[in-house]
Amino acid sequence: MLLMLAIAFLLLSFTVLIHGFGLALMMWRVPVPKTSDESRIVPRAWLLIRVAAWVVAIHWIEIALWAGFYFWRQCLPDFESSLYFSLTTYTTVGYGDLVLKDGWRLLAGVEALTGILMCGWSTAFFLTVAGKIYGAGGRRVRLLEMGSGSEGPPQDRGAG
């Protein structure tokens, strides 16, 4: 069991390193505009599409890492099954039509937790990039004012 936890920690560590390196590389390669120009919606949308594609590619590399381990240790019959199992586990879809061999099943839970963390990290990163694209020097609208028709925060309507 200690060996299993050590392997799980090693795979988690490699996943975090891949994710951090991939996001850092993207920040270095993808220019974020300094100003928010309302007429430039297509280039901003194209930038978000590229960021989303890059993030998905990073996740695929991480999924392939786990799948490669499963295949190497013969936890599943072939690489395609390993990749499918890893994808459904990492994304927490978990169909359950494939399971790891006895002795390796704890890895699935660690992979799922790792996938949740990496997807959360990607979401935070994506929202940060979107905020820089749409918020840099542009008009900012408070969420409470959007569509409510009222000024300021909503009033407490509880019984008093």
Helices and strands as residue ranges (DSSP letters): H 2-29, H 41-72, H 79-90, H 106-135
